[in-house]
Amino acid sequence: MSADDSALKYRALLQISEALIASRDREVLVQSLFETLRPLIAFDYLVIMRYDAGRRILSLKAIAGMGHHDPDRPTEWPAEGSPIQVLLETGQPLYVPDMSVETRFRPDLMAIYRQYNIRSGFWVALQTAHGLHGVLAFSSCTQDAYTREDREFMQHISRQVAIATENAQAFEKINQLRRHIEDEKVYLEEEIRSEYRFDEIVGSGPALRGVLQQIQTAAPTDSSILIQGETGTGKELVARAIHRLSSRANATFVKLNCAAIPAGLIESELLGHEKGAFTGAVGQRIGRFELAHQGTLFLDEIGELPLEMQPKLLRVLQDGQFERLGGARTIQSDFRLVAATNRDLRTMVAEQQFRADLFYRVNVFPITIPPLRDRREDIPTLVRYFVQEFATRMRKNIEAIPVEVMETLVNYSWPGNIRELRNIIERSVILTPGKRLIIPKDDLHESRSVKSAPVITMDDAERRHILEALDASNWVVGGPSGAASMLGMKRSTLQSRMQKLGIVRRYVGAS
């Protein structure tokens, strides 16, 4: 080796040392190695692979080289029939000067080498005092590309890379532990409302934001509003928010659940009655229409309103006039109607179970509340809110929600929506003896079969699929183990879809 070669290699070692110190990212590290070493050694590809001794699996961690790389290339291989098996058996670096006559490697690996026109290669173990961490591989499109001096130099490089790899793995473990602690250590803050500051509506996901924007738009108009959504989604909370944001906020909010009142009594509940109007009417009673004067009347489950009562409601909505049962005096009432239903009123109209003219009168501004399964990003916030509520009420000191508990709650289908979630959290707080929340998982499994999930839109299905991949990758988007790789798409494509669907990581580390 000439003095000039020695000086070049010495400078290369210094540059490599600086790169190892400066970067914990394997992709950046291997690219720096490639650019530093290629003027000194004739190789075309440089690869770092991690070795999992327990699974006896090799996983690709970083690659740099000439030309185009197939994004769909495998990222894991069994150690058997690979260069690392030879390294393990011999305890020495492996040099293959002519790949065309090599017989020790599996056919699938040989096919990859042929695909990249690899004619010769040198594999050296990344070994430290703490064990074998992986393999550093130099590959060339030239036959018998490396001299003995080249291989000695590459062995020297591998010792530094082994230390850097060990440090990178330790750093990854520290980061994983830190994220785990951030996920698990959830302090129950006093203020967990969304930026819209609706008093009892908790959440900040895109689905809920759309609802809150509709509330803010419709509330000041005084028009009739129809709130649609499955049972337990919080329709009454939306109705109350509309009332508080309207010009009628200082008047009364009157509610009636049409499904909870027997058909024979609902007319009296709405219109009121005079003494002696019917058997049992021992005194005068003011109805909900009259009570709601200057305020808001909330008719929950309006789809259950008896057909014979519907024209009377329509008359009141149109004229603002009615008579109590048994009375002859016409009463004026000016109220704003907010109705809610978990049924498809259009279908009911088509089936003549609901009057079309009443439907058009109440459906001036429809607001649809998404089910809880379609706003999973809000579940952690709701969980913390309910834990705080019940822990305070029961005088319990619950400081942490384990990450596995939160994952179970987020991934559950919630057929009963927020009402079911609230009940589960209340029971969980009762059953929790210490400071870490415990949930009755058996109840979740048992109730999962109560109601099958309805058909969802393509966007919702894609959104759910992407969220599952993100959860599986611990919200790593790119890289060989990232969500993009799992979904078989480019990182930029996945990021574009996430932006379009409003997918943002909100609950991790939000304590």
Backbone torsions as a table, in degrees:
resi	resn	phi	psi	omega
1	MET	NA	131.4	-179.0
2	SER	-76.7	165.6	178.5
3	ALA	-63.0	-36.8	179.5
4	ASP	-65.0	-42.4	178.1
5	ASP	-61.8	-42.5	179.7
6	SER	-61.5	-42.8	179.8
7	ALA	-64.1	-41.7	179.0
8	LEU	-62.6	-43.2	-179.2
9	LYS	-69.4	-34.8	177.0
10	TYR	-63.7	-44.4	178.2
11	ARG	-64.7	-36.9	178.0
12	ALA	-62.7	-41.1	177.6
13	LEU	-61.7	-40.4	177.7
14	LEU	-63.2	-44.5	179.0
15	GLN	-63.1	-40.2	178.8
16	ILE	-64.9	-42.0	178.9
17	SER	-60.2	-42.2	178.2
18	GLU	-64.4	-40.1	178.9
19	ALA	-65.6	-39.9	179.6
20	LEU	-63.9	-38.9	-179.8
21	ILE	-71.6	-37.5	-171.5
22	ALA	-79.4	-26.5	-170.4
23	SER	-124.9	135.4	171.2
24	ARG	-106.7	0.5	178.8
25	ASP	-91.0	119.8	-176.1
26	ARG	-64.2	-36.9	179.9
27	GLU	-61.9	-44.3	178.1
28	VAL	-65.4	-40.9	-178.3
29	LEU	-63.2	-47.7	-175.7
30	VAL	-69.0	-32.7	176.7
31	GLN	-67.1	-39.3	177.4
32	SER	-64.7	-41.8	176.9
33	LEU	-61.5	-44.0	-178.7
34	PHE	-59.2	-48.0	-176.9
35	GLU	-68.7	-31.9	-178.2
36	THR	-78.0	-39.3	-171.8
37	LEU	-90.6	-24.7	-172.4
38	ARG	-61.9	-33.5	175.5
39	PRO	-66.3	-17.2	-176.3
40	LEU	-100.2	-30.1	-175.5
41	ILE	-130.4	138.0	-175.7
42	ALA	-83.5	81.8	174.5
43	PHE	-129.1	158.0	-178.1
44	ASP	-112.3	-21.6	179.3
45	TYR	-136.7	142.1	175.8
46	LEU	-129.6	127.0	-172.5
47	VAL	-132.8	137.2	169.5
48	ILE	-112.0	127.2	177.3
49	MET	-124.2	139.9	176.7
50	ARG	-93.2	145.9	179.1
51	TYR	-113.3	123.5	175.8
52	ASP	-99.8	102.9	-175.2
53	ALA	-65.8	-34.5	-178.9
54	GLY	-64.8	-43.6	-179.4
55	ARG	-93.0	-10.7	-174.8
56	ARG	53.6	52.8	-177.0
57	ILE	-125.6	139.9	170.7
58	LEU	-99.9	133.9	177.5
59	SER	-126.6	133.5	-179.7
60	LEU	-71.3	125.2	-179.5
61	LYS	-111.2	-30.2	179.2
62	ALA	-162.1	145.9	178.8
63	ILE	-146.6	139.8	173.8
64	ALA	-137.9	142.4	-179.5
65	GLY	178.5	-175.9	-175.5
66	MET	-88.2	144.6	172.8
67	GLY	81.8	-167.4	-173.8
68	HIS	-89.7	139.3	176.1
69	HIS	-109.2	138.2	179.6
70	ASP	-73.2	118.9	-179.5
71	PRO	-67.7	-16.6	-179.4
72	ASP	-95.4	11.6	-179.8
73	ARG	-63.1	152.1	176.7
74	PRO	-62.1	150.1	178.3
75	THR	-116.2	-5.5	177.2
76	GLU	-137.9	143.9	177.6
77	TRP	-142.2	149.3	170.7
78	PRO	-65.9	147.7	179.3
79	ALA	-70.3	-29.9	-179.4
80	GLU	-61.3	137.5	178.2
81	GLY	71.4	21.7	-179.4
82	SER	-124.1	169.5	177.8
83	PRO	-56.9	-32.8	-177.1
84	ILE	-67.8	-30.2	176.2
85	GLN	-62.9	-39.7	177.4
86	VAL	-66.0	-40.4	177.4
87	LEU	-60.8	-42.8	-179.0
88	LEU	-66.7	-38.2	-177.4
89	GLU	-73.8	-36.4	-175.5
90	THR	-97.6	-24.1	-176.1
91	GLY	71.4	14.4	-177.4
92	GLN	-128.8	155.8	173.4
93	PRO	-59.1	155.2	-176.7
94	LEU	-115.8	125.4	174.7
95	TYR	-119.1	125.7	176.8
96	VAL	-117.1	103.1	-177.0
97	PRO	-74.5	-24.1	-177.4
98	ASP	-140.0	101.7	-176.4
99	MET	-67.3	-22.6	-176.3
100	SER	-67.3	-20.3	-179.8
101	VAL	-109.8	6.7	-178.7
102	GLU	-74.7	132.5	-177.7
103	THR	-122.7	-1.3	-174.5
104	ARG	-86.8	-12.4	-174.6
105	PHE	-101.1	152.7	-179.0
106	ARG	-64.2	153.8	-179.8
107	PRO	-59.4	-36.9	-178.3
108	ASP	-66.9	-36.0	175.7
109	LEU	-68.3	-40.6	178.9
110	MET	-63.1	-34.4	178.1
111	ALA	-65.3	-37.8	177.6
112	ILE	-65.7	-43.5	179.0
113	TYR	-61.3	-39.8	178.3
114	ARG	-67.2	-37.6	179.6
115	GLN	-58.7	-39.5	-179.5
116	TYR	-95.6	11.2	176.8
117	ASN	56.9	38.8	179.7
118	ILE	-81.6	119.9	-176.8
119	ARG	-102.4	-26.4	178.2
120	SER	-150.0	157.6	-177.5
121	GLY	-156.5	157.3	178.8
122	PHE	-133.5	123.1	-178.4
123	TRP	-117.2	131.1	-179.7
124	VAL	-135.3	137.7	-176.0
125	ALA	-70.4	142.4	172.2
126	LEU	-93.3	91.1	-170.1
127	GLN	-117.5	133.3	172.3
128	THR	-127.4	-177.0	178.8
129	ALA	-63.0	-19.2	-177.9
130	HIS	-95.3	4.8	174.9
131	GLY	123.8	-174.6	-179.0
132	LEU	-87.0	124.3	-177.6
133	HIS	-103.3	-24.2	-178.6
134	GLY	168.6	-154.6	-175.9
135	VAL	-137.9	139.7	170.6
136	LEU	-106.8	124.4	-174.6
137	ALA	-120.6	129.5	173.1
138	PHE	-109.1	127.5	-178.2
139	SER	-128.9	146.8	-177.6
140	SER	-134.6	147.8	174.7
141	CYS	-84.3	4.2	179.0
142	THR	-108.7	138.2	178.3
143	GLN	-70.9	138.6	178.1
144	ASP	49.2	57.9	-170.2
145	ALA	-81.6	-19.2	-168.9
146	TYR	-114.7	130.3	174.8
147	THR	-81.1	171.8	178.0
148	ARG	-61.8	-40.3	178.6
149	GLU	-64.0	-38.2	176.8
150	ASP	-59.7	-44.6	-176.4
151	ARG	-68.1	-38.3	176.8
152	GLU	-62.8	-41.9	179.0
153	PHE	-64.3	-41.0	179.7
154	MET	-66.3	-34.5	174.1
155	GLN	-63.3	-40.6	178.1
156	HIS	-62.7	-42.6	177.2
157	ILE	-61.1	-40.3	-175.2
158	SER	-62.8	-31.7	179.5
159	ARG	-65.0	-38.9	177.6
160	GLN	-70.1	-40.8	179.6
161	VAL	-65.3	-35.3	178.8
162	ALA	-60.9	-43.7	178.7
163	ILE	-64.5	-43.0	179.0
164	ALA	-63.3	-39.8	178.6
165	THR	-64.4	-42.9	177.2
166	GLU	-60.7	-43.5	178.6
167	ASN	-64.1	-39.7	179.4
168	ALA	-64.2	-40.1	178.2
169	GLN	-65.7	-39.8	177.5
170	ALA	-64.1	-40.5	178.7
171	PHE	-63.2	-41.0	177.5
172	GLU	-61.3	-42.3	179.2
173	LYS	-64.2	-40.2	178.0
174	ILE	-62.2	-43.4	179.0
175	ASN	-63.3	-40.4	178.3
176	GLN	-62.9	-42.8	178.0
177	LEU	-64.0	-40.8	179.7
178	ARG	-63.3	-44.3	178.6
179	ARG	-64.2	-38.5	179.4
180	HIS	-62.0	-43.4	178.9
181	ILE	-64.9	-41.0	178.8
182	GLU	-63.6	-39.0	179.2
183	ASP	-69.9	-38.2	-172.9
184	GLU	-82.3	-38.1	-176.1
185	LYS	-85.5	87.0	-176.5
186	VAL	-106.6	106.4	176.8
187	TYR	-79.9	139.1	-175.0
188	LEU	-86.0	90.4	-176.3
189	GLU	-67.7	156.3	178.4
190	GLU	-73.6	-34.4	-177.3
191	GLU	-115.3	109.8	179.8
192	ILE	-131.8	28.9	179.5
193	ARG	-79.7	162.2	175.2
194	SER	-76.9	172.2	-177.2
195	GLU	-67.7	-15.5	178.0
196	TYR	-77.1	-17.8	172.6
197	ARG	64.8	31.7	170.6
198	PHE	-72.6	131.2	-165.7
199	ASP	-55.8	-47.9	-172.7
200	GLU	-115.0	1.6	179.3
201	ILE	-95.2	109.0	-172.8
202	VAL	-101.4	131.1	176.3
203	GLY	140.5	163.7	-179.8
204	SER	-147.2	12.8	180.0
205	GLY	-71.0	164.2	-176.3
206	PRO	-61.4	-35.9	179.7
207	ALA	-64.2	-44.7	179.9
208	LEU	-71.6	-35.1	178.5
209	ARG	-58.8	-39.3	177.6
210	GLY	-60.6	-41.1	178.0
211	VAL	-64.6	-44.2	-178.7
212	LEU	-64.8	-36.2	176.5
213	GLN	-65.4	-38.8	176.9
214	GLN	-64.6	-39.2	178.0
215	ILE	-61.2	-47.6	-179.6
216	GLN	-62.9	-33.1	179.3
217	THR	-72.3	-43.7	-171.4
218	ALA	-86.7	-30.0	-172.2
219	ALA	-54.6	-45.0	-176.7
220	PRO	-74.8	-8.4	-170.1
221	THR	-81.7	-22.2	-177.5
222	ASP	72.0	9.9	177.9
223	SER	-80.3	160.5	176.0
224	SER	-68.4	143.0	-177.3
225	ILE	-128.3	135.5	175.2
226	LEU	-112.4	116.8	179.6
227	ILE	-96.8	122.0	-178.5
228	GLN	-115.4	143.5	179.2
229	GLY	168.0	161.5	179.6
230	GLU	-66.7	163.1	177.4
231	THR	-60.3	133.9	175.8
232	GLY	88.1	9.8	-178.0
233	THR	-87.9	-7.5	176.7
234	GLY	97.8	37.2	-178.3
235	LYS	-65.4	-36.9	179.6
236	GLU	-66.2	-36.1	177.4
237	LEU	-62.5	-39.7	177.5
238	VAL	-65.2	-42.2	178.8
239	ALA	-60.9	-42.1	179.2
240	ARG	-66.3	-37.5	178.4
241	ALA	-64.0	-39.9	177.4
242	ILE	-61.5	-43.6	179.4
243	HIS	-62.5	-44.3	-176.8
244	ARG	-67.2	-27.9	-179.2
245	LEU	-92.2	-0.5	-177.5
246	SER	-94.2	172.7	177.3
247	SER	-71.7	-8.1	-179.8
248	ARG	-98.2	14.2	-173.0
249	ALA	-60.1	-28.9	-178.3
250	ASN	-84.4	-5.7	178.1
251	ALA	-97.5	-168.8	-171.5
252	THR	-85.6	140.7	169.8
253	PHE	-101.6	110.0	-175.6
254	VAL	-109.6	130.8	-178.4
255	LYS	-124.2	151.8	176.0
256	LEU	-147.7	127.6	174.9
257	ASN	-92.0	109.9	-174.9
258	CYS	-65.6	-22.8	-179.7
259	ALA	-84.6	-15.4	-174.9
260	ALA	-94.2	-8.1	-177.9
261	ILE	-108.4	130.0	176.8
262	PRO	-56.9	146.1	-175.7
263	ALA	-56.2	-34.5	-178.0
264	GLY	-73.5	-15.0	-176.5
265	LEU	-109.1	-12.2	-172.9
266	ILE	-67.0	-32.1	178.3
267	GLU	-64.0	-41.1	177.9
268	SER	-66.6	-37.7	179.8
269	GLU	-63.0	-37.9	-176.9
270	LEU	-84.3	-46.5	-174.6
271	LEU	-87.1	-27.2	-170.6
272	GLY	84.1	174.7	179.1
273	HIS	-151.2	158.7	175.9
274	GLU	-93.9	162.3	178.7
275	LYS	-61.0	131.5	179.0
276	GLY	80.6	8.7	-178.6
277	ALA	-64.1	-29.3	177.3
278	PHE	-159.5	169.4	-178.8
279	THR	-59.0	125.7	-179.1
280	GLY	98.4	-10.7	178.5
281	ALA	-84.0	83.8	-174.4
282	VAL	-86.3	-4.4	178.6
283	GLY	-160.6	171.7	178.5
284	GLN	-74.1	142.9	177.8
285	ARG	-134.6	131.6	177.5
286	ILE	-83.3	131.5	-178.2
287	GLY	-84.9	173.4	-176.5
288	ARG	-66.1	-33.1	178.4
289	PHE	-60.0	-43.5	-177.0
290	GLU	-71.7	-38.8	178.8
291	LEU	-63.3	-31.5	-175.2
292	ALA	-85.1	4.5	-179.1
293	HIS	-54.6	128.2	-177.4
294	GLN	71.2	1.1	-179.0
295	GLY	-120.8	-146.7	-177.0
296	THR	-123.2	132.8	174.1
297	LEU	-105.4	121.7	179.6
298	PHE	-107.7	112.5	176.8
299	LEU	-102.6	102.1	179.6
300	ASP	-82.3	146.1	-178.5
301	GLU	52.2	52.4	-178.1
302	ILE	-64.9	-20.2	176.8
303	GLY	-65.1	-16.9	178.9
304	GLU	-92.3	1.3	179.8
305	LEU	-65.9	127.4	-178.0
306	PRO	-58.1	145.0	-178.6
307	LEU	-57.4	-36.6	-177.5
308	GLU	-70.6	-18.4	179.0
309	MET	-90.7	-18.1	-174.1
310	GLN	-63.9	-43.4	178.2
311	PRO	-64.8	-29.2	178.3
312	LYS	-70.5	-39.8	175.4
313	LEU	-64.0	-41.7	-179.8
314	LEU	-60.8	-41.0	179.6
315	ARG	-62.7	-42.2	180.0
316	VAL	-65.0	-40.6	179.9
317	LEU	-65.1	-35.3	-177.3
318	GLN	-81.6	-41.6	-172.8
319	ASP	-105.5	-19.3	-175.8
320	GLY	69.5	22.9	-176.6
321	GLN	-129.9	150.4	177.3
322	PHE	-166.1	168.0	174.0
323	GLU	-123.3	141.8	173.5
324	ARG	-65.9	154.0	174.8
325	LEU	-61.9	129.8	-179.0
326	GLY	81.8	3.0	-178.6
327	GLY	-115.6	159.6	-179.4
328	ALA	-114.0	-9.4	-176.5
329	ARG	-83.7	131.5	177.3
330	THR	-80.8	129.8	-177.1
331	ILE	-110.9	134.9	176.9
332	GLN	-94.5	139.4	176.5
333	SER	-144.7	126.9	178.1
334	ASP	-111.6	101.9	179.5
335	PHE	-133.7	161.5	176.4
336	ARG	-102.6	127.8	-178.0
337	LEU	-92.2	129.2	168.6
338	VAL	-123.9	118.1	-178.9
339	ALA	-112.2	159.2	179.6
340	ALA	-142.7	150.1	178.4
341	THR	-158.0	151.2	171.8
342	ASN	-106.8	9.3	-179.4
343	ARG	-107.6	162.1	178.0
344	ASP	-88.4	98.0	-175.5
345	LEU	-66.4	-32.0	178.4
346	ARG	-61.5	-42.0	177.5
347	THR	-65.5	-40.0	178.4
348	MET	-63.0	-38.0	176.8
349	VAL	-62.8	-45.1	179.8
350	ALA	-62.3	-32.5	179.8
351	GLU	-91.8	8.4	177.3
352	GLN	59.8	32.8	174.6
353	GLN	-99.8	-5.5	178.8
354	PHE	-148.7	137.3	-175.9
355	ARG	-68.5	133.4	-179.4
356	ALA	-65.2	-41.6	-177.8
357	ASP	-65.9	-34.2	176.7
358	LEU	-71.2	-38.6	178.6
359	PHE	-59.0	-46.6	-179.3
360	TYR	-67.0	-27.0	179.7
361	ARG	-74.7	-35.2	-178.1
362	VAL	-91.5	-17.4	-174.6
363	ASN	-96.5	36.3	179.5
364	VAL	-64.3	-45.5	179.5
365	PHE	-134.1	95.2	-179.4
366	PRO	-79.9	140.5	173.8
367	ILE	-126.7	123.2	-179.9
368	THR	-105.2	124.1	179.1
369	ILE	-93.0	125.2	-178.5
370	PRO	-70.1	147.3	174.7
371	PRO	-67.4	161.5	-175.5
372	LEU	-62.4	-31.3	-179.3
373	ARG	-66.5	-19.0	179.3
374	ASP	-97.4	4.1	175.9
375	ARG	-136.9	53.3	-175.5
376	ARG	-63.0	-25.9	-179.7
377	GLU	-65.0	-18.1	179.1
378	ASP	-91.0	-11.1	-175.5
379	ILE	-61.0	-46.1	178.8
380	PRO	-57.9	-39.2	178.9
381	THR	-66.0	-42.5	177.4
382	LEU	-63.4	-40.8	178.9
383	VAL	-59.5	-48.5	-179.7
384	ARG	-62.8	-38.7	179.7
385	TYR	-62.3	-47.3	-178.1
386	PHE	-71.0	-36.6	176.3
387	VAL	-61.0	-44.1	178.7
388	GLN	-61.7	-44.0	-178.9
389	GLU	-59.8	-50.4	-174.9
390	PHE	-77.6	-33.9	177.3
391	ALA	-64.1	-40.1	177.5
392	THR	-65.3	-44.3	-178.3
393	ARG	-64.7	-38.1	-177.7
394	MET	-92.4	2.4	179.4
395	ARG	57.1	46.9	176.2
396	LYS	-111.1	151.1	-178.6
397	ASN	-108.9	85.1	179.3
398	ILE	-102.0	113.8	-173.2
399	GLU	-104.7	-19.4	-173.4
400	ALA	-138.6	143.1	172.5
401	ILE	-115.4	106.8	-177.2
402	PRO	-54.5	146.8	-176.3
403	VAL	-62.6	-35.0	179.4
404	GLU	-68.8	-31.5	175.6
405	VAL	-66.2	-46.7	-179.8
406	MET	-62.8	-39.8	179.5
407	GLU	-63.7	-39.7	177.6
408	THR	-61.2	-44.3	-179.2
409	LEU	-67.2	-40.8	-178.5
410	VAL	-66.9	-37.0	-174.6
411	ASN	-86.0	-8.5	-179.7
412	TYR	-74.5	150.7	-173.2
413	SER	-77.7	-22.2	177.0
414	TRP	51.6	64.8	177.0
415	PRO	-63.0	-26.5	178.2
416	GLY	-92.8	5.6	175.0
417	ASN	57.8	-146.2	-172.6
418	ILE	-64.2	-33.5	179.1
419	ARG	-61.3	-43.2	178.0
420	GLU	-65.7	-42.3	178.0
421	LEU	-59.7	-44.4	-179.9
422	ARG	-61.3	-42.7	-179.7
423	ASN	-66.6	-40.8	178.9
424	ILE	-62.8	-43.4	-179.2
425	ILE	-66.7	-39.2	178.0
426	GLU	-61.0	-45.4	178.8
427	ARG	-65.6	-37.2	-179.8
428	SER	-64.5	-42.8	179.2
429	VAL	-63.1	-38.5	177.7
430	ILE	-62.1	-41.0	-175.0
431	LEU	-82.8	-13.4	-176.8
432	THR	-78.4	117.8	-178.3
433	PRO	-85.5	-25.5	-174.4
434	GLY	-116.7	-144.4	-175.1
435	LYS	-98.1	-5.6	-179.7
436	ARG	-109.5	126.0	-174.9
437	LEU	-62.8	136.3	175.4
438	ILE	-119.0	132.7	179.0
439	ILE	-113.6	146.5	177.2
440	PRO	-78.9	86.6	-174.4
441	LYS	-61.2	-30.6	-179.7
442	ASP	-60.8	-36.0	178.8
443	ASP	-63.8	-38.4	179.5
444	LEU	-64.9	-44.5	-179.5
445	HIS	-64.6	-39.6	-177.5
446	GLU	-67.7	-39.3	-176.0
447	SER	-81.7	-10.6	-176.5
448	ARG	-63.5	-29.8	-176.8
449	SER	-91.1	1.6	-177.2
450	VAL	-65.0	-41.3	-175.2
451	LYS	-142.3	124.5	179.1
452	SER	-76.4	148.4	-179.1
453	ALA	-69.8	139.3	178.7
454	PRO	-72.9	168.8	176.5
455	VAL	-64.4	135.7	-178.2
456	ILE	-115.1	165.7	-179.2
457	THR	-71.6	165.3	179.1
458	MET	-64.0	-39.5	178.2
459	ASP	-62.5	-42.2	178.8
460	ASP	-65.3	-40.0	179.0
461	ALA	-65.0	-42.8	179.5
462	GLU	-65.8	-40.0	179.6
463	ARG	-61.6	-44.2	179.8
464	ARG	-65.2	-40.4	-179.5
465	HIS	-63.9	-42.7	179.2
466	ILE	-65.2	-41.6	179.0
467	LEU	-62.6	-38.1	178.1
468	GLU	-63.5	-41.8	178.4
469	ALA	-66.4	-39.7	178.5
470	LEU	-64.7	-41.1	178.0
471	ASP	-63.2	-42.0	-178.2
472	ALA	-66.0	-29.9	-179.2
473	SER	-96.2	10.2	-177.0
474	ASN	57.9	36.7	176.8
475	TRP	63.6	28.9	169.8
476	VAL	-90.2	121.2	-173.9
477	VAL	-84.4	-51.5	-176.1
478	GLY	-98.3	-174.8	178.4
479	GLY	86.6	169.1	-176.0
480	PRO	-65.0	-25.6	-179.4
481	SER	-106.8	10.0	-177.4
482	GLY	-80.5	171.6	-177.9
483	ALA	-63.3	-35.6	-179.8
484	ALA	-61.3	-41.9	178.5
485	SER	-64.4	-41.5	178.8
486	MET	-61.1	-38.0	-176.7
487	LEU	-86.4	-4.9	178.2
488	GLY	70.5	38.1	178.7
489	MET	-138.1	166.2	177.7
490	LYS	-70.9	153.3	178.6
491	ARG	-58.3	-44.0	-178.6
492	SER	-64.4	-35.7	178.1
493	THR	-65.6	-43.6	179.2
494	LEU	-64.0	-43.5	179.6
495	GLN	-61.8	-38.1	177.7
496	SER	-64.6	-42.6	178.3
497	ARG	-65.8	-39.4	178.3
498	MET	-61.8	-42.3	179.7
499	GLN	-64.8	-42.2	-179.6
500	LYS	-64.8	-40.0	-177.4
501	LEU	-87.0	-1.1	177.4
502	GLY	71.5	32.7	-178.5
503	ILE	-88.3	113.8	179.2
504	VAL	-135.0	134.7	178.6
505	ARG	-74.2	115.5	-172.1
506	ARG	-119.1	-26.9	-171.5
507	TYR	-96.8	-22.9	-175.9
508	VAL	-68.1	126.3	178.4
509	GLY	70.2	19.5	-176.7
510	ALA	-90.9	11.8	-177.4
511	SER	-72.7	NA	NA
